[in-house]
Amino acid sequence: MRAVLTALDDAKAENVVSIELAGKTTIADAMMIATGRSNTHVGAIADRVLKACKAAGVASPRIEGLPNCDWVLVDAGDVIIHVFRPDVRAFYNLEKMWGGDRPSEAATSDRTAF
């Protein structure tokens, strides 16, 4: 979603990564991960993303984590956006969990048990 990328850029989000989820899960088509420098920055980024989603026609994007702002999740339907503080992002390491080296569902079902 171009509007989300623009909002992340405008809010000075750092280390923005987009991960294609097609074929890996049915929860969304893509996931975007970004970093904010502080809790205040994370909250400001999430607020800008939320406004961009609404302006792009997402009826009611869901948001979680705003009270603490160490990790905010915005569920915009086809796209899920995670905004982290650097230490929280490193701890959860979603890029590794959902990245290209993640086995597909077909590959894991082909394995035989020993």
DRENLUMVO-371737 format. One line per field, with one value per atom (N, C-alpha, C, CB): residue number from 0; residue in one letter; chain; x, y, z. Coordinates in pm, whole numbers, plus 32768, in hexadecimal, padded with zeros to 4 digits. Last residue first. Glycine has a CB too. Layout:
! DRENLUMVO-371737
i: [NUM,...];
aa: [A,...];
ch: [A,...];
u: [X,...];
v: [Y,...];
w: [Z,...];
This chain:
! DRENLUMVO-371737
i: [113,113,113,113,112,112,112,112,111,111,111,111,110,110,110,110,109,109,109,109,108,108,108,108,107,107,107,107,106,106,106,106,105,105,105,105,104,104,104,104,103,103,103,103,102,102,102,102,101,101,101,101,100,100,100,100,99,99,99,99,98,98,98,98,97,97,97,97,96,96,96,96,95,95,95,95,94,94,94,94,93,93,93,93,92,92,92,92,91,91,91,91,90,90,90,90,89,89,89,89,88,88,88,88,87,87,87,87,86,86,86,86,85,85,85,85,84,84,84,84,83,83,83,83,82,82,82,82,81,81,81,81,80,80,80,80,79,79,79,79,78,78,78,78,77,77,77,77,76,76,76,76,75,75,75,75,74,74,74,74,73,73,73,73,72,72,72,72,71,71,71,71,70,70,70,70,69,69,69,69,68,68,68,68,67,67,67,67,66,66,66,66,65,65,65,65,64,64,64,64,63,63,63,63,62,62,62,62,61,61,61,61,60,60,60,60,59,59,59,59,58,58,58,58,57,57,57,57,56,56,56,56,55,55,55,55,54,54,54,54,53,53,53,53,52,52,52,52,51,51,51,51,50,50,50,50,49,49,49,49,48,48,48,48,47,47,47,47,46,46,46,46,45,45,45,45,44,44,44,44,43,43,43,43,42,42,42,42,41,41,41,41,40,40,40,40,39,39,39,39,38,38,38,38,37,37,37,37,36,36,36,36,35,35,35,35,34,34,34,34,33,33,33,33,32,32,32,32,31,31,31,31,30,30,30,30,29,29,29,29,28,28,28,28,27,27,27,27,26,26,26,26,25,25,25,25,24,24,24,24,23,23,23,23,22,22,22,22,21,21,21,21,20,20,20,20,19,19,19,19,18,18,18,18,17,17,17,17,16,16,16,16,15,15,15,15,14,14,14,14,13,13,13,13,12,12,12,12,11,11,11,11,10,10,10,10,9,9,9,9,8,8,8,8,7,7,7,7,6,6,6,6,5,5,5,5,4,4,4,4,3,3,3,3,2,2,2,2,1,1,1,1,0,0,0,0];
aa: [F,F,F,F,A,A,A,A,T,T,T,T,R,R,R,R,D,D,D,D,S,S,S,S,T,T,T,T,A,A,A,A,A,A,A,A,E,E,E,E,S,S,S,S,P,P,P,P,R,R,R,R,D,D,D,D,G,G,G,G,G,G,G,G,W,W,W,W,M,M,M,M,K,K,K,K,E,E,E,E,L,L,L,L,N,N,N,N,Y,Y,Y,Y,F,F,F,F,A,A,A,A,R,R,R,R,V,V,V,V,D,D,D,D,P,P,P,P,R,R,R,R,F,F,F,F,V,V,V,V,H,H,H,H,I,I,I,I,I,I,I,I,V,V,V,V,D,D,D,D,G,G,G,G,A,A,A,A,D,D,D,D,V,V,V,V,L,L,L,L,V,V,V,V,W,W,W,W,D,D,D,D,C,C,C,C,N,N,N,N,P,P,P,P,L,L,L,L,G,G,G,G,E,E,E,E,I,I,I,I,R,R,R,R,P,P,P,P,S,S,S,S,A,A,A,A,V,V,V,V,G,G,G,G,A,A,A,A,A,A,A,A,K,K,K,K,C,C,C,C,A,A,A,A,K,K,K,K,L,L,L,L,V,V,V,V,R,R,R,R,D,D,D,D,A,A,A,A,I,I,I,I,A,A,A,A,G,G,G,G,V,V,V,V,H,H,H,H,T,T,T,T,N,N,N,N,S,S,S,S,R,R,R,R,G,G,G,G,T,T,T,T,A,A,A,A,I,I,I,I,M,M,M,M,M,M,M,M,A,A,A,A,D,D,D,D,A,A,A,A,I,I,I,I,T,T,T,T,T,T,T,T,K,K,K,K,G,G,G,G,A,A,A,A,L,L,L,L,E,E,E,E,I,I,I,I,S,S,S,S,V,V,V,V,V,V,V,V,N,N,N,N,E,E,E,E,A,A,A,A,K,K,K,K,A,A,A,A,D,D,D,D,D,D,D,D,L,L,L,L,A,A,A,A,T,T,T,T,L,L,L,L,V,V,V,V,A,A,A,A,R,R,R,R,M,M,M,M];
ch: [A,A,A,A,A,A,A,A,A,A,A,A,A,A,A,A,A,A,A,A,A,A,A,A,A,A,A,A,A,A,A,A,A,A,A,A,A,A,A,A,A,A,A,A,A,A,A,A,A,A,A,A,A,A,A,A,A,A,A,A,A,A,A,A,A,A,A,A,A,A,A,A,A,A,A,A,A,A,A,A,A,A,A,A,A,A,A,A,A,A,A,A,A,A,A,A,A,A,A,A,A,A,A,A,A,A,A,A,A,A,A,A,A,A,A,A,A,A,A,A,A,A,A,A,A,A,A,A,A,A,A,A,A,A,A,A,A,A,A,A,A,A,A,A,A,A,A,A,A,A,A,A,A,A,A,A,A,A,A,A,A,A,A,A,A,A,A,A,A,A,A,A,A,A,A,A,A,A,A,A,A,A,A,A,A,A,A,A,A,A,A,A,A,A,A,A,A,A,A,A,A,A,A,A,A,A,A,A,A,A,A,A,A,A,A,A,A,A,A,A,A,A,A,A,A,A,A,A,A,A,A,A,A,A,A,A,A,A,A,A,A,A,A,A,A,A,A,A,A,A,A,A,A,A,A,A,A,A,A,A,A,A,A,A,A,A,A,A,A,A,A,A,A,A,A,A,A,A,A,A,A,A,A,A,A,A,A,A,A,A,A,A,A,A,A,A,A,A,A,A,A,A,A,A,A,A,A,A,A,A,A,A,A,A,A,A,A,A,A,A,A,A,A,A,A,A,A,A,A,A,A,A,A,A,A,A,A,A,A,A,A,A,A,A,A,A,A,A,A,A,A,A,A,A,A,A,A,A,A,A,A,A,A,A,A,A,A,A,A,A,A,A,A,A,A,A,A,A,A,A,A,A,A,A,A,A,A,A,A,A,A,A,A,A,A,A,A,A,A,A,A,A,A,A,A,A,A,A,A,A,A,A,A,A,A,A,A,A,A,A,A,A,A,A,A,A,A,A,A,A,A,A,A,A,A,A,A,A,A,A,A,A,A,A,A,A,A,A,A,A,A,A,A,A,A,A];
u: [8471,84D8,84B6,8563,8382,83AC,8411,8332,83B5,8392,83C8,83C8,8322,838A,8359,83B3,8252,829A,8304,82DC,81FC,81A6,81EA,811E,82B8,82B7,8260,8285,827C,82FE,82FD,836C,817E,818F,8211,818C,81AF,815B,816B,80C8,830E,8281,8232,8274,83F6,83C5,8332,83D8,849A,8431,83FD,83BD,8543,8577,8512,85F4,84BA,84C7,84FA,8521,840E,845E,8467,84E7,8394,833F,838A,82DC,8469,83F6,83A5,839D,8512,8542,84CC,85A2,846A,84A3,84D3,8516,8436,83CE,8403,835D,84C3,8502,849E,8571,84A3,8440,846E,83C0,8592,8566,8507,8521,859B,8607,85DC,8687,84B7,84BF,852A,84DD,8507,8494,8495,840E,85D7,85F2,8581,8606,8555,85C1,85D7,863F,83EE,8469,84D9,8464,8325,836B,83CF,83B3,8206,8266,82A1,8220,8177,81B1,8213,81F8,805A,80CD,80F7,80AC,7FCD,7FE1,8061,7FEA,7EDE,7F64,7F67,7F94,7DD7,7E38,7EC8,7E24,7D91,7D54,7DBC,7CF2,7E39,7DEE,7DB2,7E49,7E97,7E60,7E06,7E10,7FB0,7F3D,7F13,7F5F,8051,8025,7FAB,8005,816A,80E1,80C5,80CD,8233,8212,8181,822A,823C,82BC,82AF,82EB,8150,819C,8229,81A5,808A,8117,8175,8139,7F90,7FAC,8040,7F5D,7F9D,7FB1,7FCA,7F3A,7F6A,7FEA,8000,8053,7EB4,7ED3,7F5A,7ED1,7DAB,7E2D,7E3D,7E3F,7D05,7D12,7D9F,7CF1,7C58,7CD2,7CD9,7D50,7B48,7B66,7BE3,7AEE,7B67,7AF2,7B12,7A86,7C4C,7C3F,7BD6,7CCA,7C75,7BF6,7BEB,7BDE,7D4B,7D4F,7CD2,7DCA,7D16,7D0E,7D0D,7D83,7D4B,7CC3,7CB1,7CA2,7E60,7E07,7D77,7E0E,7EB8,7ECC,7E71,7F5F,7E7A,7E39,7E45,7E75,7F2D,7E9D,7E4F,7E79,8022,7FFA,7F63,8045,801D,8022,7FF8,80B1,801D,7FAE,7FAA,7FBD,8114,8098,8020,8083,81C1,81C1,813D,8239,8180,816B,8167,81D8,81D1,8146,8125,8128,82E6,8295,8201,82A9,832A,8339,82E5,83CD,82F9,82B1,82B6,82EB,83B2,8323,82D0,82FC,84AA,847C,83E8,8495,84DD,854E,8527,8590,843B,843A,84A5,83AF,843B,8470,8460,8504,8360,83AC,83D8,8357,82D8,8316,836C,836C,81BD,8224,8255,81EF,8142,8160,81CE,818B,8035,80BA,80C5,80D5,7F46,7F97,8026,7F57,7ED7,7EED,7F41,7F32,7E94,7E6F,7E7D,7EC4,7EE4,7E6B,7E45,7DF7,803D,7FD0,7F57,7FFB,80DB,8111,80A4,817D,805F,8090,80C9,80F8,80BC,806E,80AE,8064,8158,8123,80D2,80CE,8278,8207,81D9,822E,82E0,82E8,8269,82FF,83A6,8326,8338,82F2,843B,8444,83B7,848C,84EE,846C,8483,841E,85AA,85B6,8532,85EE,84D5,8557,854D,85BE,83FC,840E,8493,8397,83AF,843D,8451,847C,82B6,82C8,8358,8268,82D1,82B5,82CE,8225,82EF,835B,8349,8362,81F4,826B,82E1,828E,8155,8143,81BE,80C5,81B1,81C2,81B6,8159,815E,81EC,8209,821D,8048,808C,8121,8075,8015,7FF6,803D,7F60,8054,80A9,8092,808F,8055,8000,805A,7F9F];
v: [70B7,7050,7001,708F,711F,7113,70A3,70FA,71E6,7166,7162,70F0,7301,72C6,7242,7328,737A,7312,72CC,734D,7449,73D1,735C,73F2,750C,74CE,7450,7530,7555,7518,74D3,7582,75C9,7550,7509,7573,76AE,7645,75C2,7670,770B,7715,76A3,7714,7788,771B,772F,7694,78BD,7873,7805,78D1,795E,78DC,7888,78EC,7A51,79F4,796B,7A2C,7A91,7AAF,7A3D,7AD4,7A6C,7A72,7A86,7ADF,7A5A,7A01,79FA,7A2F,7B2A,7AA0,7A3E,7A81,7C03,7BEE,7B5E,7C4F,7C02,7BD3,7BBA,7C37,7C19,7BF2,7BB7,7B8C,7C4E,7BFC,7BCE,7C4A,7CE3,7C72,7C16,7CA5,7DAF,7D4B,7CCF,7D87,7E3E,7E02,7D95,7E6E,7E94,7E39,7DF4,7E86,7F42,7ECD,7E66,7EF7,800E,7FB6,7F38,8003,8003,803F,7FDF,805B,7FC4,7F9C,8005,7F18,7F83,7FEF,7FD2,807E,7EC9,7EC3,7F37,7E39,7E9C,7EF3,7EE8,7F87,7DD6,7DE4,7E35,7D57,7DDD,7E01,7E0F,7E84,7DA2,7D5B,7D76,7D83,7E29,7DC5,7D77,7E05,7EBE,7F03,7EA0,7F66,7ECF,7E6A,7EB2,7DFB,7F33,7F69,7EFF,7FF3,7F27,7ED9,7F1E,7E45,7F97,7FB6,7F67,8050,7F8A,7F3D,7F5B,7EA2,8053,8010,7FB6,7FBE,80DB,8107,80CC,819C,80C8,80BD,80EF,802F,8100,8133,8130,80E4,807D,810D,813C,8153,7F70,7F95,802A,7F62,7F54,7F22,7F56,7E87,7F93,7FBA,7F85,8054,7F61,7F42,7F64,7EAC,8035,7FED,7FD8,8039,8040,804E,7FFD,8021,8066,808E,80A3,8026,80F9,8087,80AF,8060,81D8,8191,8114,816E,8278,821D,81C7,81C4,82F2,8344,82EE,83A6,8218,824D,82A0,82A1,8204,8193,81C4,8129,82FA,82D8,8265,82B3,82E3,834A,832C,83D5,820F,8200,8266,8211,828C,8216,8202,8197,8350,8379,8307,83A9,82AC,8309,8335,8385,822B,81DC,8236,8192,8307,82BA,826F,8256,834E,83AE,8368,841A,8267,8293,82F3,82D5,826D,81F9,8221,8181,835E,8352,82DE,833F,8318,8388,837F,840D,824A,822D,829B,8220,8273,827A,8256,8309,8245,8259,8256,82DA,8138,81C1,81CF,81E8,8063,8084,8119,805A,7F77,7FF4,800C,806B,7E99,7EA7,7F24,7E28,7E19,7E80,7E8E,7F07,7D0F,7D41,7DAA,7CCD,7C9E,7CD8,7D07,7D4D,7C1B,7C0A,7C3D,7C52,7B61,7BDC,7BBB,7C4A,7A62,7AD6,7B5A,7AD9,797D,79BB,7A39,7958,7940,794A,798A,799C,790E,78EF,78ED,7953,7961,78D8,78AE,78C7,7AAD,7A53,79C8,7A8B,7B61,7AF1,7A8E,7B26,7C1F,7BE4,7B68,7BBE,7D25,7C94,7C64,7C4C,7E41,7E0C,7D78,7E59,7F15,7E98,7E6E,7E28,802D,7FFB,7F80,806A,80BD,802E,7FEF,7FE2,81B6,8181,80EC,8198,82C7,823E,8208,81E1,83CE,83B0,8328,841C,8400,83FE,83DB,839B,83DE,8464,846D,848A,82C4,831C,83A9,8322,8271,8247,82A2,81B5,82E4,830E,82E9,82CE,8253,82E5,8318,8329,8152,816E,8204,8134,817F,8158,8176,80C3,81B6,821B,81FE,8223,80C5,813B,81A3,8178,7F8B,8000,807C,7FFF];
w: [8488,84A1,851C,84B0,8398,8425,8432,8482,8277,82B4,8341,8261,81D8,822D,8269,829D,8158,810F,8165,8095,81F1,81F0,81A7,81AD,81C1,8245,8247,82AD,80B8,80D7,815E,80D4,80D2,8081,80A4,7FEB,8169,81A2,8155,81A2,8156,812D,816B,8093,8246,81F1,81CE,8237,822C,8271,8215,829D,81A8,81CC,8219,821E,8182,8112,8138,80AE,82C0,824B,81E7,8274,83B3,833C,82BB,834C,846D,8479,83F7,84EA,8420,8419,8419,848F,844F,83CA,83BA,83B1,8560,8504,8477,84FE,865F,85E1,857C,85FD,8772,872B,86A1,871C,87AF,8801,87B4,8881,86F1,86F4,8742,8734,873F,86BA,86B6,864F,883A,8830,87A8,8844,87F9,884D,8845,88DE,8753,8722,8775,871E,875A,878B,8766,8828,8631,86AB,86D9,8694,8587,85A3,862C,859D,8488,850F,851B,852A,83CA,83E0,8472,83BA,82D5,8364,8377,83AD,81D5,81FF,8297,81BB,81B0,815C,8183,80CC,82CF,8278,822A,8219,836C,8303,82A0,82B9,84A5,844B,83E7,8499,8542,84F9,8495,84B2,8675,8602,85C6,8629,8721,86F6,8678,86DF,882B,87B3,8792,87C8,88DB,88C1,8846,893D,8925,88B0,88A8,88AF,89EA,8A0F,89A2,8A30,8965,89EB,8A12,8A4F,8862,886F,88FE,8839,8834,886C,887F,8817,8703,8789,87B3,878C,8624,8657,86E5,8654,84EE,857D,85A8,859A,840D,8430,84C7,83FF,8377,8406,8428,845D,8254,82A3,8337,8296,8190,81EC,8253,8230,80F0,80E7,813B,805C,810F,809C,8092,80A5,81FF,8186,8108,8181,82A9,829F,8222,831A,827D,825F,824E,82CF,82DC,824F,8225,8234,83EB,839C,8306,83BB,842C,8440,83EB,84D5,83FB,83AD,83B5,83DF,84C2,8435,83DA,8410,85A5,858F,84FC,85EA,858B,8587,856A,860C,85AC,852F,8520,852C,86B4,8648,85C0,8648,8741,8744,86D3,87C8,8709,86E0,86DB,8742,8789,86F7,86C2,86D1,8893,8857,87BF,8886,88B7,88C4,8882,8959,87B0,883B,883F,8878,86A1,86FC,8790,86DE,85F6,8627,8692,865E,84DC,8560,857A,856B,8437,843D,84CD,8409,834F,83D2,83CE,83F8,82B2,82B4,8342,827D,81F9,827E,826E,82DF,8124,813C,81CC,80DB,812E,80B6,80C9,8041,8252,8206,818B,825D,82AC,82FE,82B4,837A,8233,81FD,824A,8201,81DA,823A,81F5,82B8,8100,8184,81EF,81AA,801C,801F,80A6,7FB6,8059,8003,8002,7F72,80DA,812A,80D7,8199,80B5,806D,80BB,7FD9,8178,8166,8123,81EE,818C,815F,8141,80E1,8278,822E,8208,8282,82E0,82B1,8258,8263,8387,8367,833D,83DE,8420,83FA,83DA,846A,83D7,8409,83D2,83DE,83A0,83B8,83FB,840E,8349,83DA,8402,841A,8237,826B,8301,824D,822F,8204,823E,816A,8285,82CF,82AE,82AF,81BB,8246,829A,8282,80DD,80E1,8170,8088,8127,8114,8119,808D,8126,81A3,8198,81C2,801A,8080,8103,8097,7F95,7F82,7FEF,7EF8,8000,8000,8000,807B];
